[in-house]
Amino acid sequence: MADSNAPSPGESETSRSGSFNGRVALVTGATRGIGRAVAKLLAAEGAQTVLVARTVGALEEVDDEICKAGGLKPTLVPLDLTELDRIDGIGAALYERYGKLDVLVGNAGALGVLSPVAHIPPKTWEETFTINVHANYRLLRSLDPLLRLSEAGRALFVTSGQASKANAYWSLYAATKAALDALVKSYAEEVQKFGIRANLLSPGPIRTSMRAEAFPGENPETLRTPEEIAAAFLPPLQPDYDRTGEVIALPRP
């Protein structure tokens, strides 16, 4: 975990303004697409961001963009989410630095492969479940104590409409998102009495590299950009948002 040289929570609260002023927010998949846009917006709203992604160079680029825009210097966590055991250490490290976690955005995900069920390589099946499901379970396991230390812990995970469908060739991705939905909804029931709210957001078709991989012939100019939908992530992460265990589906334009 890279040293952020971040100001103390008290200093942050007195020197900055924004709807997430004084809140610590962790975002996975924070260097591209939706994760990058959401991380930058949270920082612009005053959050102390914790950015998780695989590539150090890409993390440093987002760090530079946030700092140039006047946001608090992020904490950078170079981490491949398939290294599940390393996820377990994030909670302890964040506790030492911030003593809590207010916001968790589980954005990182993988498409896997679009294929007939019988033709999916077992390794691809296992790797996709690791990123989309197992890593999010380990994140919740590691960060749950910190969310309980927040006055209003909020967790939001990116899901997909495929979770409730059974389209041909989409079995792998759909199965992982269905499992993620069940995981988060169950967690939401378990922690509601502690003031934590956990939800899922289904953004619909967005101009991302994953979308291009799934629909290579599609004109990306017809799709909304991550920056255009990032603001939809903010309301469910606010302390006054009281609904939990729901899938928030963004309306299509």
Summary of the structure (lengths in Angstrom):
residues: 253
radius of gyration: 17.4
end to end distance: 39.1
largest distance: 58.3
contacts: 852
relative contact order: 0.14
helix: 49%
strand: 14%
